Amino acid sequence: MSFSMARSPSDLLLAANDWLTGYSPYPRDRHFLALYLSPVCDPDLLIPGPVIQKPGALGHYPNGEINDGELILSYSHGMKPRDLLACRIKGLPDFQDPFFLQRESRPKVEIDSATHTALFPETFSSLGLVLTPQLSSAPQITLDFTARLLTMPNSYPGHSPDEAVNSLTLLTIGAVDHHHTRLRVTRPTPPYDLQLLKGNQWVKIAEVGLRQPIPIRITLTDSSYSVQVGESEPVSMPGRLNRKINFGGFYTPPIAYPTTGTFELDLKSVRVR
């Protein structure tokens, strides 16, 4: 995975208002200004990344342009607003290779540089995988990765309406309301059910245990997708998925207390081709 310079303004899309409800004593969400990246100019493929507003403040109405490999950004600050702030952002991607993108407005995924593993500290933490333009439009792509469950959420299913405590999402693909699927682990006691979202229904495809490596292969085509767990037979589903890939609970609504649901992703095992 690499992270380098952008080539033109069309390489990077800027959006605002990534929301966070978790860990806040206040009844309303905090208003985050964050960078969203996409390999192509398609709003459905935008993935949220670093928070770029001043700490402890509300950011509104961003305006930006790319000049000489830098994003020059201005935005209003405060409720009234009180100020107009500006900053320069360097190290923009050129999208020549896939790369990971941390979503900083939620409990951040912790990446161990020595072991190349990513710890997802909450069921609503997520780590984006930004593709190249070629992979975004290829007739078929395959994603391989290995995950390991560390702890499951501490509430039994049905005891809370919050999705964050009823399951642990390992992978999210597609838009929130169309051309999408998810892989999650659920069940109050081991062995846990590994389920795939098909339309609005969850389908059990395997059983998994705690602290055991779970090798997963996803193959996406223009008309179908399949999921293979370890050496088991692939499970195939009809339908095209948007090429928007996020590990963890990308669409899981945050809650204001810890879920204790955690898992690890072996970054060395992640391959997309």
Wavefront OBJ file of the C-alpha trace (Angstrom):
o trace
v 0.000 0.000 0.000
v 1.305 3.494 -0.749
v 0.369 7.119 -0.147
v 1.816 9.778 -2.421
v 0.997 12.944 -4.353
v -2.229 13.687 -6.243
v -1.993 14.572 -9.913
v -4.936 16.923 -10.400
v -7.971 18.366 -8.584
v -10.146 15.622 -10.070
v -8.142 13.022 -8.148
v -9.457 14.185 -4.787
v -12.972 14.974 -3.633
v -13.601 17.042 -0.513
v -16.652 16.624 1.690
v -17.702 17.758 5.141
v -19.785 16.714 8.096
v -18.634 13.293 9.266
v -20.718 12.671 12.390
v -19.825 11.081 15.716
v -22.201 10.280 18.583
v -19.901 8.036 20.622
v -18.138 9.138 23.790
v -19.851 12.528 23.960
v -21.661 13.797 27.085
v -23.782 16.066 24.906
v -27.123 15.055 23.361
v -26.217 16.177 19.850
v -23.513 14.940 17.490
v -20.198 16.704 17.129
v -19.665 18.256 13.736
v -16.439 17.044 12.101
v -14.777 18.399 9.003
v -12.889 15.525 7.366
v -11.234 14.669 4.068
v -13.056 12.106 1.937
v -11.048 10.325 -0.754
v -12.074 8.496 -3.913
v -10.036 7.126 -6.845
v -12.630 8.534 -9.274
v -15.128 11.402 -9.191
v -18.011 9.298 -7.894
v -19.707 10.405 -4.636
v -20.770 6.794 -3.965
v -17.096 5.806 -3.612
v -16.031 8.511 -1.138
v -14.282 7.147 1.977
v -13.773 9.367 5.081
v -10.256 9.900 6.341
v -8.401 12.411 8.519
v -10.138 15.137 10.522
v -8.820 18.505 9.343
v -10.624 21.045 11.519
v -9.213 22.845 14.544
v -9.473 20.608 17.672
v -12.455 21.284 19.904
v -14.335 23.403 17.380
v -17.069 23.141 14.770
v -16.019 23.422 11.119
v -18.356 24.613 8.348
v -18.440 25.478 4.634
v -15.076 24.172 3.374
v -13.509 25.547 0.217
v -10.371 24.021 -1.261
v -8.156 23.809 -4.288
v -5.122 21.720 -5.199
v -2.005 23.627 -6.186
v 1.468 22.182 -6.654
v 0.683 18.946 -4.790
v -0.951 20.711 -1.820
v -4.599 21.060 -0.836
v -5.208 24.659 0.262
v -8.307 24.643 2.448
v -10.350 27.365 4.138
v -13.404 26.956 6.372
v -15.449 28.862 8.919
v -14.997 28.019 12.586
v -17.466 28.183 15.466
v -21.238 28.449 15.686
v -21.688 32.039 14.421
v -19.037 31.604 12.827
v -16.301 33.318 14.824
v -13.302 32.939 12.472
v -12.208 31.953 9.028
v -9.364 29.422 9.189
v -7.033 28.114 6.482
v -4.533 25.279 6.239
v -2.296 23.459 3.758
v -2.484 19.671 3.445
v 0.468 17.820 1.943
v 1.022 14.190 0.998
v -2.006 13.767 -1.238
v -2.386 10.337 -2.885
v -1.783 9.713 -6.571
v -4.030 6.590 -6.539
v -1.415 4.524 -8.383
v -1.728 1.818 -5.692
v -4.462 0.854 -3.215
v -3.970 2.277 0.287
v -5.560 2.203 3.741
v -7.394 5.286 5.010
v -8.067 5.786 8.730
v -11.401 7.291 9.724
v -10.294 9.673 12.456
v -13.732 10.949 13.452
v -14.507 7.615 15.106
v -12.444 5.598 17.632
v -9.350 5.216 15.511
v -8.031 1.885 14.317
v -4.650 1.268 15.962
v -1.972 0.019 13.535
v 1.070 -1.777 14.962
v 4.011 -0.946 12.699
v 6.052 -3.914 13.986
v 3.461 -6.667 13.449
v 1.485 -4.959 10.651
v -1.803 -5.680 12.385
v -4.709 -3.276 12.795
v -6.768 -3.336 15.998
v -10.398 -2.243 15.696
v -11.210 -0.967 19.216
v -14.975 -0.592 18.691
v -17.680 -2.220 16.598
v -18.127 1.131 14.803
v -14.428 1.717 14.054
v -13.497 1.428 10.384
v -10.516 1.404 8.056
v -11.046 2.218 4.383
v -9.306 0.540 1.467
v -9.051 3.072 -1.369
v -8.671 1.386 -4.757
v -7.000 2.560 -7.941
v -9.142 3.893 -10.810
v -8.403 0.678 -12.720
v -9.599 -1.579 -9.885
v -12.697 0.575 -9.397
v -13.860 -0.153 -12.948
v -12.403 -3.646 -13.576
v -14.928 -6.346 -14.623
v -13.721 -8.510 -11.729
v -11.636 -7.981 -8.593
v -10.671 -10.292 -5.720
v -10.058 -9.202 -2.117
v -8.189 -11.465 0.319
v -7.689 -10.770 4.035
v -7.365 -12.511 7.404
v -9.194 -11.325 10.515
v -9.094 -12.536 14.121
v -11.837 -11.998 16.713
v -10.539 -10.778 20.063
v -13.735 -9.991 21.997
v -17.433 -9.961 21.177
v -19.884 -7.195 22.156
v -21.010 -7.484 25.764
v -24.801 -7.464 25.224
v -26.756 -10.450 23.998
v -28.679 -9.948 20.744
v -32.156 -8.571 21.358
v -31.290 -6.866 24.643
v -30.545 -3.572 22.881
v -31.770 -1.985 19.639
v -28.238 -0.740 18.898
v -26.535 -2.684 16.133
v -23.158 -1.836 17.713
v -23.786 -4.247 20.610
v -25.627 -6.967 18.697
v -22.885 -7.915 16.235
v -19.324 -7.245 15.100
v -18.943 -6.179 11.453
v -15.705 -7.321 9.789
v -16.207 -5.897 6.295
v -18.501 -3.413 4.567
v -18.743 -3.142 0.769
v -20.876 -0.695 -1.202
v -23.141 2.264 -0.511
v -25.325 2.535 2.574
v -28.585 1.815 0.753
v -27.723 0.152 -2.574
v -25.226 -2.227 -4.223
v -23.866 -3.238 -0.827
v -23.185 -6.134 1.525
v -21.567 -6.727 4.904
v -19.845 -9.554 6.752
v -20.561 -9.742 10.480
v -20.106 -12.055 13.449
v -23.039 -12.563 15.809
v -24.471 -14.967 18.444
v -24.120 -14.688 22.241
v -21.918 -17.762 22.742
v -19.246 -19.520 20.639
v -19.023 -20.819 18.009
v -20.131 -17.518 16.494
v -22.089 -17.197 13.265
v -20.372 -15.485 10.341
v -23.168 -13.881 8.336
v -23.406 -12.215 4.931
v -25.975 -9.514 4.177
v -28.053 -10.372 1.106
v -30.482 -7.561 0.354
v -32.132 -7.021 3.758
v -31.537 -10.569 5.012
v -28.561 -12.034 6.880
v -27.351 -15.422 5.619
v -25.132 -17.683 7.752
v -22.086 -18.834 5.781
v -19.741 -20.231 8.477
v -19.021 -20.613 12.183
v -15.928 -19.014 13.761
v -14.255 -18.875 17.162
v -12.306 -16.346 19.208
v -8.619 -15.703 18.476
v -8.587 -18.005 15.456
v -7.390 -16.663 12.065
v -10.301 -16.279 9.647
v -9.058 -16.218 6.021
v -11.672 -14.635 3.743
v -11.769 -14.175 -0.037
v -14.323 -11.908 -1.739
v -14.695 -11.933 -5.531
v -16.690 -9.120 -7.161
v -17.891 -9.115 -10.761
v -20.252 -6.864 -12.671
v -23.176 -9.216 -12.000
v -22.383 -11.238 -8.855
v -20.120 -11.680 -5.830
v -18.859 -14.645 -3.836
v -17.425 -15.153 -0.348
v -15.076 -17.982 0.620
v -14.053 -18.639 4.242
v -10.880 -20.704 4.575
v -11.072 -23.888 2.494
v -14.870 -23.997 2.455
v -16.941 -23.802 -0.717
v -17.559 -20.220 -1.942
v -21.020 -18.777 -1.329
v -22.218 -16.895 -4.431
v -24.818 -14.134 -4.614
v -26.297 -12.305 -7.622
v -25.907 -8.555 -7.931
v -23.213 -5.946 -8.460
v -21.527 -4.306 -5.446
v -20.140 -0.773 -5.442
v -16.333 -0.837 -5.234
v -16.314 0.923 -1.856
v -14.450 -1.247 0.659
v -14.203 -0.601 4.401
v -13.067 -2.978 7.109
v -15.111 -2.737 10.314
v -18.455 -1.115 11.066
v -18.461 1.649 8.477
v -22.270 1.996 8.553
v -22.715 0.911 12.188
v -24.200 3.858 14.145
v -21.870 4.869 17.013
v -23.120 4.656 20.589
v -22.043 6.642 23.645
v -20.483 3.763 25.602
v -17.858 1.087 24.854
v -19.102 -2.071 23.138
v -16.062 -4.267 23.998
v -16.333 -5.810 20.529
v -12.844 -5.919 18.982
v -10.992 -7.687 16.196
v -7.606 -7.635 14.454
v -6.881 -7.370 10.733
v -3.616 -8.774 9.391
v -2.584 -5.989 7.008
v 0.043 -8.199 5.366
v -2.726 -10.575 4.292
v -4.778 -7.892 2.522
v -4.536 -8.312 -1.249
v -6.736 -6.813 -3.916
v -6.304 -7.670 -7.603
l 1 2 3 4 5 6 7 8 9 10 11 12 13 14 15 16 17 18 19 20 21 22 23 24 25 26 27 28 29 30 31 32 33 34 35 36 37 38 39 40 41 42 43 44 45 46 47 48 49 50 51 52 53 54 55 56 57 58 59 60 61 62 63 64 65 66 67 68 69 70 71 72 73 74 75 76 77 78 79 80 81 82 83 84 85 86 87 88 89 90 91 92 93 94 95 96 97 98 99 100 101 102 103 104 105 106 107 108 109 110 111 112 113 114 115 116 117 118 119 120 121 122 123 124 125 126 127 128 129 130 131 132 133 134 135 136 137 138 139 140 141 142 143 144 145 146 147 148 149 150 151 152 153 154 155 156 157 158 159 160 161 162 163 164 165 166 167 168 169 170 171 172 173 174 175 176 177 178 179 180 181 182 183 184 185 186 187 188 189 190 191 192 193 194 195 196 197 198 199 200 201 202 203 204 205 206 207 208 209 210 211 212 213 214 215 216 217 218 219 220 221 222 223 224 225 226 227 228 229 230 231 232 233 234 235 236 237 238 239 240 241 242 243 244 245 246 247 248 249 250 251 252 253 254 255 256 257 258 259 260 261 262 263 264 265 266 267 268 269 270 271 272 273
